[in-house]
Amino acid sequence: MSEILQVKNLKKYFKTSRGMLHAVDDVTFSIEEGHTLGVVGESGCGKSTLGRTIIRLQPLTSGTVIFDGISTDDRRMSRSELKAYRRNMQMIFQDPYSSLDARMSVSEIIAEPLINYGVYRSRDELWKAVFELMDTVGLARRLANSYPHELDGGRRQRIGVARALSLNPKFIVCDEPVSALDVSIQAQILNLMQDLQQERNLTYMFITHNMSVVKHISDEIIVMYLGVVVEHASADSIFEHTLHPYTKALLDAVPVAELGAKKSRSFIKGEITSPIDPKPGCRFAARCPYAADRCRSETPELRELLPGHQVACHLAEELDQST
Amino acid sequence: MAKTILEIKDLAVQYVTDEAVVEAVNHIDLSLEQGESLGLVGETGAGKTTTALSVMQLLPDVSARIVSGEIYFEGEDLIRISPAKKREYRGNKVSMIFQDPMTALNPTLSVGDQIMEVILLHNRISREEAKNRAVEMMELVGLPGERFNDYPHQFSGGMKQRVIIAIALACRPSLLIADEPTTALDVTIQAQVLHLIARLKEEEQTSLILITHDLGIVAETCQKAAIMYAGEIMEYGTVEHIFNNTAHPYTEGLFGSIPNLNRKVSRLTPIPGLAPDPAALPRGCKFAPRCRYATPACSEAEVPVYEIEPGHLVKCLRAAPEGRSGDE
């Protein structure tokens, strides 16, 4: 298997009036072609910024991203360079209510990327491509001239998927693609995305806050907290052999639709701390029930504790043995 | 037998617009005992919030119309009492926690003043006493009393929801309606807030109606559950009935749609199609067009409610005594 995306020491900082906001802080990972990497974390953990930076919707502060042989770093990219870099990657956005241009019809929205990249020879060919995309994502052809406001959330998200697929990309960043949808519709979209992945050997980076969804869809999972990766492993390993106290807390907090599924529940107290000019030490230490002095002074590195299972916690071994 | 605190009978609510009449709630019956917690589950447009607003008597005057029904709360029909009396019990004996903590608070008043407001409105006490009660409430929900004079924008989402819970519980209501109280919050904060609601409910013996789309929350917080679809209650029972002896195809569909943390399925089984347009509801069973068990009989006439075991109500022809034996 080959790695289609490599991210090395990626940093994205934002200047604010109160200091430097470390949205993504030294993140390294790679994704194999045809796989799904799930990125989970709560609001403000940097997961969306990570996705947006990889696709170069915003420049990165430092680090390298190599996608399909083309590399990008902190230098400015020209329009044509960006166009080449993004040719094979796409994004599906969270909110199907605000990510579609309200003044464009369904067919215009889906056709736009095809027109931008000039990948059709005639109008007939363009329309044929648009209709085929609508079939692929399960949108009735009669909706071609409708406008987004006439459609429900599930159908709108199908437009988003069709648009993302239009250039036949290899890699799609999916930023909370089902969070705004009702559960029955959410399941329809998740199944559609899985089918498309199998047919087209797509690679996904699936950003979500929903632990059940991420478990369902991912091969590998990254757990983020305040801009850093705290745990990275295969989906099975993360859920069966959870190592980081934050991942444990996240899993504990999810209500399960089964009676008696949760016997005990440990709460983590407090709320996420500020990502502005973070002090050295573990970023989760302020809320961690196990935090020791070392955790507040020395930043834990991401290290491999089990084969293919990385964790950034000084106490991971001790905690692993005690549970 | 515990005392019945709320009884909804044959409630039907419509929204009337220039273009259409939207049938939001269609002849539902529901009752709640003192100290009981009921989960009202359904997807967007199922009529959950409209039901809650009917109980609160907060439906918008211009567009909403209660077509039929009675809502008895502690023996009185809330629909037919005077506006002055409505004001007396609203926020006092029955109160509501709204979905979005970011917009439910007044940005120009300090949170302390907002908690005090409801206390002063319903009690003949001095400002001094009211302030003490408000600080007590803040501490009860886990907010430091020193933040009495802070404004909503100085609080995070989870903290704001605590302020709203403090306001809702300030007059020790006998019924609390929580409309998606944690949907806007992160999971770790959601766990804290749900725990808080459950604890306070226990301490105060408050009855609770929890509106949610998340069956996980119902499993953990509620004793009874009502599954709503297109303005009707499709299935009603204890959580054991709903989770362990699921009877309605829609409830079954909901369970098939959610990925479960404890089990691995390679593929979800979503409910096909879309929820019906509430301005043009199908005849007969509202769920029939999406139901995999549907027969022509389902769309012929209004489907009755069957009690398939004591306290377990199902609005589906498959639950009819003669239909059940032939199954499986």
Interface residues (C-beta under 8 A of the other chain):
Chain A: E42 S43 D152 G153 G154 R155 D182 V183 S184 I185 Q186 A187 Q188 L190 N191 Q194 H209 M211 S212 V213 K215 H216 I217 F239 A249 L250 L251 D252 A253 V254 P255 V256 A257 E258 L259 A261 K262 R265 F267 I268 K269 E271 I272
Chain B: E43 T44 S156 G158 M159 D186 V187 T188 I189 Q190 A191 Q192 L194 H195 H213 D214 L215 G216 I217 V218 A219 E220 T221 V239 E240 F243 N244 G253 L254 F255 G256 S257 I258 P259 N260 L261 N262 K264 V265 R267 L268 T269 P270 I271 P272 L274 A275
